[in-house]
Amino acid sequence: MPIMSSDDFTVHDDDCDEVGDGMPISDLPDEVTSIDDLECQCWNEYDEIAEI
Ligand SMILES: [Zn+2]
């Protein structure tokens, strides 16, 4: 499940070490339309957004 950071509102995978304190979200934000929109390295294991 994706987690949105409460610090800078970036979205991370739930096992990301970078996210710290965050809020689980059931769906990705509308502005995230491709895997390239997710900047953190925690998404590197995914090839496309449909897998998240
Ligand atoms: Zn991350």
mmCIF file of the protein (N, C-alpha, C, O) and its ligand, coordinates in Angstrom:
data_MODEL
# 
_entry.id   MODEL 
# 
loop_
_entity.id 
_entity.type 
_entity.pdbx_number_of_molecules 
1 polymer     1 
2 non-polymer 1 
# 
_entity_poly.entity_id                      1 
_entity_poly.type                           'polypeptide(L)' 
_entity_poly.nstd_linkage                   no 
_entity_poly.nstd_monomer                   no 
_entity_poly.pdbx_seq_one_letter_code       MPIMSSDDFTVHDDDCDEVGDGMPISDLPDEVTSIDDLECQCWNEYDEIAEI 
_entity_poly.pdbx_seq_one_letter_code_can   MPIMSSDDFTVHDDDCDEVGDGMPISDLPDEVTSIDDLECQCWNEYDEIAEI 
_entity_poly.pdbx_strand_id                 A 
# 
loop_
_entity_poly_seq.entity_id 
_entity_poly_seq.num 
_entity_poly_seq.mon_id 
_entity_poly_seq.hetero 
1 1  MET n 
1 2  PRO n 
1 3  ILE n 
1 4  MET n 
1 5  SER n 
1 6  SER n 
1 7  ASP n 
1 8  ASP n 
1 9  PHE n 
1 10 THR n 
1 11 VAL n 
1 12 HIS n 
1 13 ASP n 
1 14 ASP n 
1 15 ASP n 
1 16 CYS n 
1 17 ASP n 
1 18 GLU n 
1 19 VAL n 
1 20 GLY n 
1 21 ASP n 
1 22 GLY n 
1 23 MET n 
1 24 PRO n 
1 25 ILE n 
1 26 SER n 
1 27 ASP n 
1 28 LEU n 
1 29 PRO n 
1 30 ASP n 
1 31 GLU n 
1 32 VAL n 
1 33 THR n 
1 34 SER n 
1 35 ILE n 
1 36 ASP n 
1 37 ASP n 
1 38 LEU n 
1 39 GLU n 
1 40 CYS n 
1 41 GLN n 
1 42 CYS n 
1 43 TRP n 
1 44 ASN n 
1 45 GLU n 
1 46 TYR n 
1 47 ASP n 
1 48 GLU n 
1 49 ILE n 
1 50 ALA n 
1 51 GLU n 
1 52 ILE n 
# 
loop_
_struct_asym.id 
_struct_asym.entity_id 
A 1 
B 2 
# 
loop_
_chem_comp.id 
_chem_comp.type 
_chem_comp.mon_nstd_flag 
ALA 'L-peptide linking' y 
ASN 'L-peptide linking' y 
ASP 'L-peptide linking' y 
CYS 'L-peptide linking' y 
GLN 'L-peptide linking' y 
GLU 'L-peptide linking' y 
GLY 'peptide linking'   y 
HIS 'L-peptide linking' y 
ILE 'L-peptide linking' y 
LEU 'L-peptide linking' y 
MET 'L-peptide linking' y 
PHE 'L-peptide linking' y 
PRO 'L-peptide linking' y 
SER 'L-peptide linking' y 
THR 'L-peptide linking' y 
TRP 'L-peptide linking' y 
TYR 'L-peptide linking' y 
VAL 'L-peptide linking' y 
ZN  non-polymer         . 
# 
_pdbx_entity_nonpoly.entity_id   2 
_pdbx_entity_nonpoly.name        ? 
_pdbx_entity_nonpoly.comp_id     ZN 
# 
_pdbx_nonpoly_scheme.asym_id         B 
_pdbx_nonpoly_scheme.entity_id       2 
_pdbx_nonpoly_scheme.mon_id          ZN 
_pdbx_nonpoly_scheme.ndb_seq_num     1 
_pdbx_nonpoly_scheme.pdb_seq_num     101 
_pdbx_nonpoly_scheme.auth_seq_num    101 
_pdbx_nonpoly_scheme.pdb_mon_id      ZN 
_pdbx_nonpoly_scheme.auth_mon_id     ZN 
_pdbx_nonpoly_scheme.pdb_strand_id   A 
_pdbx_nonpoly_scheme.pdb_ins_code    . 
# 
loop_
_atom_site.group_PDB 
_atom_site.id 
_atom_site.type_symbol 
_atom_site.label_atom_id 
_atom_site.label_alt_id 
_atom_site.label_comp_id 
_atom_site.label_asym_id 
_atom_site.label_entity_id 
_atom_site.label_seq_id 
_atom_site.pdbx_PDB_ins_code 
_atom_site.Cartn_x 
_atom_site.Cartn_y 
_atom_site.Cartn_z 
_atom_site.occupancy 
_atom_site.B_iso_or_equiv 
_atom_site.pdbx_formal_charge 
_atom_site.auth_seq_id 
_atom_site.auth_comp_id 
_atom_site.auth_asym_id 
_atom_site.auth_atom_id 
_atom_site.pdbx_PDB_model_num 
ATOM   1   N  N  . MET A 1 1  ? 0.847  -1.202 0.000   1.00 0.00 ? 1   MET A N  1 
ATOM   2   C  CA . MET A 1 1  ? 0.000  0.000  0.000   1.00 0.00 ? 1   MET A CA 1 
ATOM   3   C  C  . MET A 1 1  ? 0.877  1.244  0.000   1.00 0.00 ? 1   MET A C  1 
ATOM   4   O  O  . MET A 1 1  ? 1.838  1.313  0.765   1.00 0.00 ? 1   MET A O  1 
ATOM   5   N  N  . PRO A 1 2  ? 0.571  2.221  -0.833  1.00 0.00 ? 2   PRO A N  1 
ATOM   6   C  CA . PRO A 1 2  ? 1.366  3.453  -0.846  1.00 0.00 ? 2   PRO A CA 1 
ATOM   7   C  C  . PRO A 1 2  ? 1.181  4.246  0.449   1.00 0.00 ? 2   PRO A C  1 
ATOM   8   O  O  . PRO A 1 2  ? 0.143  4.165  1.106   1.00 0.00 ? 2   PRO A O  1 
ATOM   9   N  N  . ILE A 1 3  ? 2.187  4.993  0.786   1.00 0.00 ? 3   ILE A N  1 
ATOM   10  C  CA . ILE A 1 3  ? 2.141  5.869  1.958   1.00 0.00 ? 3   ILE A CA 1 
ATOM   11  C  C  . ILE A 1 3  ? 2.485  7.283  1.514   1.00 0.00 ? 3   ILE A C  1 
ATOM   12  O  O  . ILE A 1 3  ? 3.441  7.491  0.766   1.00 0.00 ? 3   ILE A O  1 
ATOM   13  N  N  . MET A 1 4  ? 1.707  8.250  1.975   1.00 0.00 ? 4   MET A N  1 
ATOM   14  C  CA . MET A 1 4  ? 2.024  9.638  1.678   1.00 0.00 ? 4   MET A CA 1 
ATOM   15  C  C  . MET A 1 4  ? 2.731  10.247 2.882   1.00 0.00 ? 4   MET A C  1 
ATOM   16  O  O  . MET A 1 4  ? 2.231  10.200 4.006   1.00 0.00 ? 4   MET A O  1 
ATOM   17  N  N  . SER A 1 5  ? 3.899  10.815 2.627   1.00 0.00 ? 5   SER A N  1 
ATOM   18  C  CA . SER A 1 5  ? 4.668  11.441 3.692   1.00 0.00 ? 5   SER A CA 1 
ATOM   19  C  C  . SER A 1 5  ? 3.949  12.665 4.231   1.00 0.00 ? 5   SER A C  1 
ATOM   20  O  O  . SER A 1 5  ? 3.452  13.489 3.463   1.00 0.00 ? 5   SER A O  1 
ATOM   21  N  N  . SER A 1 6  ? 3.894  12.782 5.526   1.00 0.00 ? 6   SER A N  1 
ATOM   22  C  CA . SER A 1 6  ? 3.270  13.969 6.109   1.00 0.00 ? 6   SER A CA 1 
ATOM   23  C  C  . SER A 1 6  ? 4.228  15.157 6.107   1.00 0.00 ? 6   SER A C  1 
ATOM   24  O  O  . SER A 1 6  ? 3.825  16.276 6.426   1.00 0.00 ? 6   SER A O  1 
ATOM   25  N  N  . ASP A 1 7  ? 5.481  14.928 5.753   1.00 0.00 ? 7   ASP A N  1 
ATOM   26  C  CA . ASP A 1 7  ? 6.462  16.016 5.706   1.00 0.00 ? 7   ASP A CA 1 
ATOM   27  C  C  . ASP A 1 7  ? 6.403  16.789 4.396   1.00 0.00 ? 7   ASP A C  1 
ATOM   28  O  O  . ASP A 1 7  ? 6.327  18.018 4.396   1.00 0.00 ? 7   ASP A O  1 
ATOM   29  N  N  . ASP A 1 8  ? 6.438  16.062 3.277   1.00 0.00 ? 8   ASP A N  1 
ATOM   30  C  CA . ASP A 1 8  ? 6.500  16.753 1.981   1.00 0.00 ? 8   ASP A CA 1 
ATOM   31  C  C  . ASP A 1 8  ? 5.482  16.223 0.967   1.00 0.00 ? 8   ASP A C  1 
ATOM   32  O  O  . ASP A 1 8  ? 5.519  16.594 -0.206  1.00 0.00 ? 8   ASP A O  1 
ATOM   33  N  N  . PHE A 1 9  ? 4.565  15.346 1.430   1.00 0.00 ? 9   PHE A N  1 
ATOM   34  C  CA . PHE A 1 9  ? 3.480  14.826 0.587   1.00 0.00 ? 9   PHE A CA 1 
ATOM   35  C  C  . PHE A 1 9  ? 3.972  13.995 -0.585  1.00 0.00 ? 9   PHE A C  1 
ATOM   36  O  O  . PHE A 1 9  ? 3.243  13.804 -1.558  1.00 0.00 ? 9   PHE A O  1 
ATOM   37  N  N  . THR A 1 10 ? 5.207  13.496 -0.502  1.00 0.00 ? 10  THR A N  1 
ATOM   38  C  CA . THR A 1 10 ? 5.643  12.553 -1.517  1.00 0.00 ? 10  THR A CA 1 
ATOM   39  C  C  . THR A 1 10 ? 5.056  11.180 -1.201  1.00 0.00 ? 10  THR A C  1 
ATOM   40  O  O  . THR A 1 10 ? 4.711  10.880 -0.058  1.00 0.00 ? 10  THR A O  1 
ATOM   41  N  N  . VAL A 1 11 ? 4.950  10.354 -2.241  1.00 0.00 ? 11  VAL A N  1 
ATOM   42  C  CA . VAL A 1 11 ? 4.336  9.038  -2.091  1.00 0.00 ? 11  VAL A CA 1 
ATOM   43  C  C  . VAL A 1 11 ? 5.420  7.964  -2.133  1.00 0.00 ? 11  VAL A C  1 
ATOM   44  O  O  . VAL A 1 11 ? 6.316  7.995  -2.977  1.00 0.00 ? 11  VAL A O  1 
ATOM   45  N  N  . HIS A 1 12 ? 5.319  7.020  -1.209  1.00 0.00 ? 12  HIS A N  1 
ATOM   46  C  CA . HIS A 1 12 ? 6.333  5.980  -1.081  1.00 0.00 ? 12  HIS A CA 1 
ATOM   47  C  C  . HIS A 1 12 ? 5.676  4.620  -0.924  1.00 0.00 ? 12  HIS A C  1 
ATOM   48  O  O  . HIS A 1 12 ? 4.505  4.493  -0.567  1.00 0.00 ? 12  HIS A O  1 
ATOM   49  N  N  . ASP A 1 13 ? 6.491  3.606  -1.208  1.00 0.00 ? 13  ASP A N  1 
ATOM   50  C  CA . ASP A 1 13 ? 6.047  2.246  -0.929  1.00 0.00 ? 13  ASP A CA 1 
ATOM   51  C  C  . ASP A 1 13 ? 6.027  2.039  0.587   1.00 0.00 ? 13  ASP A C  1 
ATOM   52  O  O  . ASP A 1 13 ? 6.707  2.752  1.325   1.00 0.00 ? 13  ASP A O  1 
ATOM   53  N  N  . ASP A 1 14 ? 5.261  1.081  1.035   1.00 0.00 ? 14  ASP A N  1 
ATOM   54  C  CA . ASP A 1 14 ? 5.056  0.980  2.492   1.00 0.00 ? 14  ASP A CA 1 
ATOM   55  C  C  . ASP A 1 14 ? 6.280  0.472  3.251   1.00 0.00 ? 14  ASP A C  1 
ATOM   56  O  O  . ASP A 1 14 ? 6.317  0.552  4.479   1.00 0.00 ? 14  ASP A O  1 
ATOM   57  N  N  . ASP A 1 15 ? 7.272  -0.045 2.549   1.00 0.00 ? 15  ASP A N  1 
ATOM   58  C  CA . ASP A 1 15 ? 8.478  -0.460 3.256   1.00 0.00 ? 15  ASP A CA 1 
ATOM   59  C  C  . ASP A 1 15 ? 9.645  0.495  3.024   1.00 0.00 ? 15  ASP A C  1 
ATOM   60  O  O  . ASP A 1 15 ? 10.798 0.150  3.282   1.00 0.00 ? 15  ASP A O  1 
ATOM   61  N  N  . CYS A 1 16 ? 9.340  1.696  2.537   1.00 0.00 ? 16  CYS A N  1 
ATOM   62  C  CA . CYS A 1 16 ? 10.398 2.663  2.243   1.00 0.00 ? 16  CYS A CA 1 
ATOM   63  C  C  . CYS A 1 16 ? 11.020 3.213  3.535   1.00 0.00 ? 16  CYS A C  1 
ATOM   64  O  O  . CYS A 1 16 ? 10.318 3.530  4.495   1.00 0.00 ? 16  CYS A O  1 
ATOM   65  N  N  . ASP A 1 17 ? 12.347 3.316  3.530   1.00 0.00 ? 17  ASP A N  1 
ATOM   66  C  CA . ASP A 1 17 ? 13.044 3.857  4.694   1.00 0.00 ? 17  ASP A CA 1 
ATOM   67  C  C  . ASP A 1 17 ? 12.994 5.381  4.734   1.00 0.00 ? 17  ASP A C  1 
ATOM   68  O  O  . ASP A 1 17 ? 13.253 5.987  5.774   1.00 0.00 ? 17  ASP A O  1 
ATOM   69  N  N  . GLU A 1 18 ? 12.661 6.000  3.604   1.00 0.00 ? 18  GLU A N  1 
ATOM   70  C  CA . GLU A 1 18 ? 12.727 7.458  3.493   1.00 0.00 ? 18  GLU A CA 1 
ATOM   71  C  C  . GLU A 1 18 ? 11.483 8.149  4.048   1.00 0.00 ? 18  GLU A C  1 
ATOM   72  O  O  . GLU A 1 18 ? 11.534 9.320  4.424   1.00 0.00 ? 18  GLU A O  1 
ATOM   73  N  N  . VAL A 1 19 ? 10.383 7.432  4.099   1.00 0.00 ? 19  VAL A N  1 
ATOM   74  C  CA . VAL A 1 19 ? 9.110  8.107  4.311   1.00 0.00 ? 19  VAL A CA 1 
ATOM   75  C  C  . VAL A 1 19 ? 8.907  8.571  5.752   1.00 0.00 ? 19  VAL A C  1 
ATOM   76  O  O  . VAL A 1 19 ? 8.247  9.584  5.982   1.00 0.00 ? 19  VAL A O  1 
ATOM   77  N  N  . GLY A 1 20 ? 9.453  7.862  6.705   1.00 0.00 ? 20  GLY A N  1 
ATOM   78  C  CA . GLY A 1 20 ? 9.270  8.284  8.082   1.00 0.00 ? 20  GLY A CA 1 
ATOM   79  C  C  . GLY A 1 20 ? 7.817  8.218  8.492   1.00 0.00 ? 20  GLY A C  1 
ATOM   80  O  O  . GLY A 1 20 ? 7.172  7.178  8.355   1.00 0.00 ? 20  GLY A O  1 
ATOM   81  N  N  . ASP A 1 21 ? 7.298  9.329  8.998   1.00 0.00 ? 21  ASP A N  1 
ATOM   82  C  CA . ASP A 1 21 ? 5.910  9.367  9.436   1.00 0.00 ? 21  ASP A CA 1 
ATOM   83  C  C  . ASP A 1 21 ? 5.014  9.699  8.251   1.00 0.00 ? 21  ASP A C  1 
ATOM   84  O  O  . ASP A 1 21 ? 5.146  10.762 7.643   1.00 0.00 ? 21  ASP A O  1 
ATOM   85  N  N  . GLY A 1 22 ? 4.119  8.804  7.929   1.00 0.00 ? 22  GLY A N  1 
ATOM   86  C  CA . GLY A 1 22 ? 3.252  9.042  6.779   1.00 0.00 ? 22  GLY A CA 1 
ATOM   87  C  C  . GLY A 1 22 ? 1.890  8.429  6.976   1.00 0.00 ? 22  GLY A C  1 
ATOM   88  O  O  . GLY A 1 22 ? 1.623  7.756  7.971   1.00 0.00 ? 22  GLY A O  1 
ATOM   89  N  N  . MET A 1 23 ? 1.029  8.677  5.998   1.00 0.00 ? 23  MET A N  1 
ATOM   90  C  CA . MET A 1 23 ? -0.346 8.205  6.068   1.00 0.00 ? 23  MET A CA 1 
ATOM   91  C  C  . MET A 1 23 ? -0.597 7.215  4.934   1.00 0.00 ? 23  MET A C  1 
ATOM   92  O  O  . MET A 1 23 ? -0.377 7.554  3.771   1.00 0.00 ? 23  MET A O  1 
ATOM   93  N  N  . PRO A 1 24 ? -1.047 6.018  5.239   1.00 0.00 ? 24  PRO A N  1 
ATOM   94  C  CA . PRO A 1 24 ? -1.370 5.059  4.179   1.00 0.00 ? 24  PRO A CA 1 
ATOM   95  C  C  . PRO A 1 24 ? -2.495 5.586  3.289   1.00 0.00 ? 24  PRO A C  1 
ATOM   96  O  O  . PRO A 1 24 ? -3.487 6.126  3.779   1.00 0.00 ? 24  PRO A O  1 
ATOM   97  N  N  . ILE A 1 25 ? -2.328 5.424  1.991   1.00 0.00 ? 25  ILE A N  1 
ATOM   98  C  CA . ILE A 1 25 ? -3.378 5.844  1.058   1.00 0.00 ? 25  ILE A CA 1 
ATOM   99  C  C  . ILE A 1 25 ? -3.735 4.654  0.181   1.00 0.00 ? 25  ILE A C  1 
ATOM   100 O  O  . ILE A 1 25 ? -2.860 3.879  -0.205  1.00 0.00 ? 25  ILE A O  1 
ATOM   101 N  N  . SER A 1 26 ? -4.996 4.509  -0.129  1.00 0.00 ? 26  SER A N  1 
ATOM   102 C  CA . SER A 1 26 ? -5.442 3.344  -0.888  1.00 0.00 ? 26  SER A CA 1 
ATOM   103 C  C  . SER A 1 26 ? -5.238 3.523  -2.384  1.00 0.00 ? 26  SER A C  1 
ATOM   104 O  O  . SER A 1 26 ? -5.115 2.546  -3.123  1.00 0.00 ? 26  SER A O  1 
ATOM   105 N  N  . ASP A 1 27 ? -5.201 4.780  -2.828  1.00 0.00 ? 27  ASP A N  1 
ATOM   106 C  CA . ASP A 1 27 ? -4.988 5.053  -4.245  1.00 0.00 ? 27  ASP A CA 1 
ATOM   107 C  C  . ASP A 1 27 ? -3.915 6.111  -4.412  1.00 0.00 ? 27  ASP A C  1 
ATOM   108 O  O  . ASP A 1 27 ? -3.734 6.980  -3.559  1.00 0.00 ? 27  ASP A O  1 
ATOM   109 N  N  . LEU A 1 28 ? -3.216 6.022  -5.513  1.00 0.00 ? 28  LEU A N  1 
ATOM   110 C  CA . LEU A 1 28 ? -2.208 7.033  -5.810  1.00 0.00 ? 28  LEU A CA 1 
ATOM   111 C  C  . LEU A 1 28 ? -2.890 8.356  -6.147  1.00 0.00 ? 28  LEU A C  1 
ATOM   112 O  O  . LEU A 1 28 ? -4.010 8.360  -6.659  1.00 0.00 ? 28  LEU A O  1 
ATOM   113 N  N  . PRO A 1 29 ? -2.227 9.478  -5.865  1.00 0.00 ? 29  PRO A N  1 
ATOM   114 C  CA . PRO A 1 29 ? -2.800 10.774 -6.230  1.00 0.00 ? 29  PRO A CA 1 
ATOM   115 C  C  . PRO A 1 29 ? -3.048 10.873 -7.736  1.00 0.00 ? 29  PRO A C  1 
ATOM   116 O  O  . PRO A 1 29 ? -2.343 10.242 -8.524  1.00 0.00 ? 29  PRO A O  1 
ATOM   117 N  N  . ASP A 1 30 ? -4.042 11.658 -8.133  1.00 0.00 ? 30  ASP A N  1 
ATOM   118 C  CA . ASP A 1 30 ? -4.399 11.791 -9.540  1.00 0.00 ? 30  ASP A CA 1 
ATOM   119 C  C  . ASP A 1 30 ? -3.244 12.297 -10.395 1.00 0.00 ? 30  ASP A C  1 
ATOM   120 O  O  . ASP A 1 30 ? -3.145 11.969 -11.577 1.00 0.00 ? 30  ASP A O  1 
ATOM   121 N  N  . GLU A 1 31 ? -2.369 13.102 -9.786  1.00 0.00 ? 31  GLU A N  1 
ATOM   122 C  CA . GLU A 1 31 ? -1.273 13.661 -10.579 1.00 0.00 ? 31  GLU A CA 1 
ATOM   123 C  C  . GLU A 1 31 ? -0.181 12.646 -10.884 1.00 0.00 ? 31  GLU A C  1 
ATOM   124 O  O  . GLU A 1 31 ? 0.705  12.902 -11.700 1.00 0.00 ? 31  GLU A O  1 
ATOM   125 N  N  . VAL A 1 32 ? -0.247 11.505 -10.232 1.00 0.00 ? 32  VAL A N  1 
ATOM   126 C  CA . VAL A 1 32 ? 0.719  10.448 -10.528 1.00 0.00 ? 32  VAL A CA 1 
ATOM   127 C  C  . VAL A 1 32 ? 0.154  9.583  -11.653 1.00 0.00 ? 32  VAL A C  1 
ATOM   128 O  O  . VAL A 1 32 ? -0.765 8.790  -11.446 1.00 0.00 ? 32  VAL A O  1 
ATOM   129 N  N  . THR A 1 33 ? 0.716  9.749  -12.830 1.00 0.00 ? 33  THR A N  1 
ATOM   130 C  CA . THR A 1 33 ? 0.191  9.044  -13.995 1.00 0.00 ? 33  THR A CA 1 
ATOM   131 C  C  . THR A 1 33 ? 1.171  8.022  -14.557 1.00 0.00 ? 33  THR A C  1 
ATOM   132 O  O  . THR A 1 33 ? 0.800  7.202  -15.397 1.00 0.00 ? 33  THR A O  1 
ATOM   133 N  N  . SER A 1 34 ? 2.409  8.067  -14.103 1.00 0.00 ? 34  SER A N  1 
ATOM   134 C  CA . SER A 1 34 ? 3.373  7.064  -14.539 1.00 0.00 ? 34  SER A CA 1 
ATOM   135 C  C  . SER A 1 34 ? 4.375  6.821  -13.428 1.00 0.00 ? 34  SER A C  1 
ATOM   136 O  O  . SER A 1 34 ? 4.465  7.595  -12.475 1.00 0.00 ? 34  SER A O  1 
ATOM   137 N  N  . ILE A 1 35 ? 5.116  5.755  -13.556 1.00 0.00 ? 35  ILE A N  1 
ATOM   138 C  CA . ILE A 1 35 ? 6.095  5.404  -12.539 1.00 0.00 ? 35  ILE A CA 1 
ATOM   139 C  C  . ILE A 1 35 ? 7.166  6.496  -12.425 1.00 0.00 ? 35  ILE A C  1 
ATOM   140 O  O  . ILE A 1 35 ? 7.801  6.638  -11.380 1.00 0.00 ? 35  ILE A O  1 
ATOM   141 N  N  . ASP A 1 36 ? 7.361  7.253  -13.482 1.00 0.00 ? 36  ASP A N  1 
ATOM   142 C  CA . ASP A 1 36 ? 8.365  8.324  -13.474 1.00 0.00 ? 36  ASP A CA 1 
ATOM   143 C  C  . ASP A 1 36 ? 7.959  9.486  -12.575 1.00 0.00 ? 36  ASP A C  1 
ATOM   144 O  O  . ASP A 1 36 ? 8.800  10.291 -12.177 1.00 0.00 ? 36  ASP A O  1 
ATOM   145 N  N  . ASP A 1 37 ? 6.673  9.571  -12.255 1.00 0.00 ? 37  ASP A N  1 
ATOM   146 C  CA . ASP A 1 37 ? 6.212  10.633 -11.365 1.00 0.00 ? 37  ASP A CA 1 
ATOM   147 C  C  . ASP A 1 37 ? 6.555  10.346 -9.910  1.00 0.00 ? 37  ASP A C  1 
ATOM   148 O  O  . ASP A 1 37 ? 6.481  11.230 -9.057  1.00 0.00 ? 37  ASP A O  1 
ATOM   149 N  N  . LEU A 1 38 ? 6.926  9.113  -9.640  1.00 0.00 ? 38  LEU A N  1 
ATOM   150 C  CA . LEU A 1 38 ? 7.296  8.719  -8.286  1.00 0.00 ? 38  LEU A CA 1 
ATOM   151 C  C  . LEU A 1 38 ? 8.811  8.747  -8.192  1.00 0.00 ? 38  LEU A C  1 
ATOM   152 O  O  . LEU A 1 38 ? 9.493  7.886  -8.747  1.00 0.00 ? 38  LEU A O  1 
ATOM   153 N  N  . GLU A 1 39 ? 9.327  9.728  -7.497  1.00 0.00 ? 39  GLU A N  1 
ATOM   154 C  CA . GLU A 1 39 ? 10.749 10.001 -7.581  1.00 0.00 ? 39  GLU A CA 1 
ATOM   155 C  C  . GLU A 1 39 ? 11.599 9.142  -6.654  1.00 0.00 ? 39  GLU A C  1 
ATOM   156 O  O  . GLU A 1 39 ? 12.803 9.011  -6.875  1.00 0.00 ? 39  GLU A O  1 
ATOM   157 N  N  . CYS A 1 40 ? 11.012 8.565  -5.643  1.00 0.00 ? 40  CYS A N  1 
ATOM   158 C  CA . CYS A 1 40 ? 11.819 7.857  -4.663  1.00 0.00 ? 40  CYS A CA 1 
ATOM   159 C  C  . CYS A 1 40 ? 12.311 6.508  -5.186  1.00 0.00 ? 40  CYS A C  1 
ATOM   160 O  O  . CYS A 1 40 ? 11.639 5.843  -5.975  1.00 0.00 ? 40  CYS A O  1 
ATOM   161 N  N  . GLN A 1 41 ? 13.481 6.131  -4.732  1.00 0.00 ? 41  GLN A N  1 
ATOM   162 C  CA . GLN A 1 41 ? 14.063 4.855  -5.153  1.00 0.00 ? 41  GLN A CA 1 
ATOM   163 C  C  . GLN A 1 41 ? 13.249 3.649  -4.692  1.00 0.00 ? 41  GLN A C  1 
ATOM   164 O  O  . GLN A 1 41 ? 13.432 2.547  -5.208  1.00 0.00 ? 41  GLN A O  1 
ATOM   165 N  N  . CYS A 1 42 ? 12.360 3.846  -3.734  1.00 0.00 ? 42  CYS A N  1 
ATOM   166 C  CA . CYS A 1 42 ? 11.575 2.708  -3.244  1.00 0.00 ? 42  CYS A CA 1 
ATOM   167 C  C  . CYS A 1 42 ? 10.653 2.147  -4.324  1.00 0.00 ? 42  CYS A C  1 
ATOM   168 O  O  . CYS A 1 42 ? 10.143 1.036  -4.177  1.00 0.00 ? 42  CYS A O  1 
ATOM   169 N  N  . TRP A 1 43 ? 10.432 2.886  -5.392  1.00 0.00 ? 43  TRP A N  1 
ATOM   170 C  CA . TRP A 1 43 ? 9.569  2.406  -6.471  1.00 0.00 ? 43  TRP A CA 1 
ATOM   171 C  C  . TRP A 1 43 ? 10.358 1.683  -7.555  1.00 0.00 ? 43  TRP A C  1 
ATOM   172 O  O  . TRP A 1 43 ? 9.770  1.211  -8.528  1.00 0.00 ? 43  TRP A O  1 
ATOM   173 N  N  . ASN A 1 44 ? 11.645 1.588  -7.411  1.00 0.00 ? 44  ASN A N  1 
ATOM   174 C  CA . ASN A 1 44 ? 12.466 0.999  -8.465  1.00 0.00 ? 44  ASN A CA 1 
ATOM   175 C  C  . ASN A 1 44 ? 12.114 -0.453 -8.762  1.00 0.00 ? 44  ASN A C  1 
ATOM   176 O  O  . ASN A 1 44 ? 12.344 -0.935 -9.871  1.00 0.00 ? 44  ASN A O  1 
ATOM   177 N  N  . GLU A 1 45 ? 11.563 -1.144 -7.783  1.00 0.00 ? 45  GLU A N  1 
ATOM   178 C  CA . GLU A 1 45 ? 11.235 -2.547 -8.006  1.00 0.00 ? 45  GLU A CA 1 
ATOM   179 C  C  . GLU A 1 45 ? 9.993  -2.721 -8.879  1.00 0.00 ? 45  GLU A C  1 
ATOM   180 O  O  . GLU A 1 45 ? 9.707  -3.825 -9.343  1.00 0.00 ? 45  GLU A O  1 
ATOM   181 N  N  . TYR A 1 46 ? 9.261  -1.636 -9.102  1.00 0.00 ? 46  TYR A N  1 
ATOM   182 C  CA . TYR A 1 46 ? 8.079  -1.705 -9.953  1.00 0.00 ? 46  TYR A CA 1 
ATOM   183 C  C  . TYR A 1 46 ? 8.430  -1.226 -11.359 1.00 0.00 ? 46  TYR A C  1 
ATOM   184 O  O  . TYR A 1 46 ? 9.160  -0.250 -11.530 1.00 0.00 ? 46  TYR A O  1 
ATOM   185 N  N  . ASP A 1 47 ? 7.903  -1.922 -12.357 1.00 0.00 ? 47  ASP A N  1 
ATOM   186 C  CA . ASP A 1 47 ? 8.170  -1.535 -13.737 1.00 0.00 ? 47  ASP A CA 1 
ATOM   187 C  C  . ASP A 1 47 ? 7.119  -0.587 -14.271 1.00 0.00 ? 47  ASP A C  1 
ATOM   188 O  O  . ASP A 1 47 ? 7.408  0.270  -15.107 1.00 0.00 ? 47  ASP A O  1 
ATOM   189 N  N  . GLU A 1 48 ? 5.901  -0.741 -13.787 1.00 0.00 ? 48  GLU A N  1 
ATOM   190 C  CA . GLU A 1 48 ? 4.856  0.159  -14.245 1.00 0.00 ? 48  GLU A CA 1 
ATOM   191 C  C  . GLU A 1 48 ? 3.851  0.386  -13.114 1.00 0.00 ? 48  GLU A C  1 
ATOM   192 O  O  . GLU A 1 48 ? 3.782  -0.377 -12.150 1.00 0.00 ? 48  GLU A O  1 
ATOM   193 N  N  . ILE A 1 49 ? 3.090  1.444  -13.268 1.00 0.00 ? 49  ILE A N  1 
ATOM   194 C  CA . ILE A 1 49 ? 2.251  1.918  -12.186 1.00 0.00 ? 49  ILE A CA 1 
ATOM   195 C  C  . ILE A 1 49 ? 1.119  0.926  -11.870 1.00 0.00 ? 49  ILE A C  1 
ATOM   196 O  O  . ILE A 1 49 ? 0.599  0.911  -10.754 1.00 0.00 ? 49  ILE A O  1 
ATOM   197 N  N  . ALA A 1 50 ? 0.749  0.121  -12.830 1.00 0.00 ? 50  ALA A N  1 
ATOM   198 C  CA . ALA A 1 50 ? -0.327 -0.841 -12.617 1.00 0.00 ? 50  ALA A CA 1 
ATOM   199 C  C  . ALA A 1 50 ? 0.047  -1.913 -11.597 1.00 0.00 ? 50  ALA A C  1 
ATOM   200 O  O  . ALA A 1 50 ? -0.829 -2.582 -11.048 1.00 0.00 ? 50  ALA A O  1 
ATOM   201 N  N  . GLU A 1 51 ? 1.328  -2.074 -11.346 1.00 0.00 ? 51  GLU A N  1 
ATOM   202 C  CA . GLU A 1 51 ? 1.776  -3.100 -10.409 1.00 0.00 ? 51  GLU A CA 1 
ATOM   203 C  C  . GLU A 1 51 ? 1.695  -2.645 -8.960  1.00 0.00 ? 51  GLU A C  1 
ATOM   204 O  O  . GLU A 1 51 ? 1.771  -3.460 -8.041  1.00 0.00 ? 51  GLU A O  1 
ATOM   205 N  N  . ILE A 1 52 ? 1.542  -1.363 -8.761  1.00 0.00 ? 52  ILE A N  1 
ATOM   206 C  CA . ILE A 1 52 ? 1.554  -0.827 -7.390  1.00 0.00 ? 52  ILE A CA 1 
ATOM   207 C  C  . ILE A 1 52 ? 0.241  -1.161 -6.687  1.00 0.00 ? 52  ILE A C  1 
ATOM   208 O  O  . ILE A 1 52 ? 0.053  -0.799 -5.526  1.00 0.00 ? 52  ILE A O  1 
HETATM 209 ZN ZN . ZN  B 2 .  ? 10.357 6.061  -0.853  1.00 0.00 2 101 ZN  A ZN 1 
# 
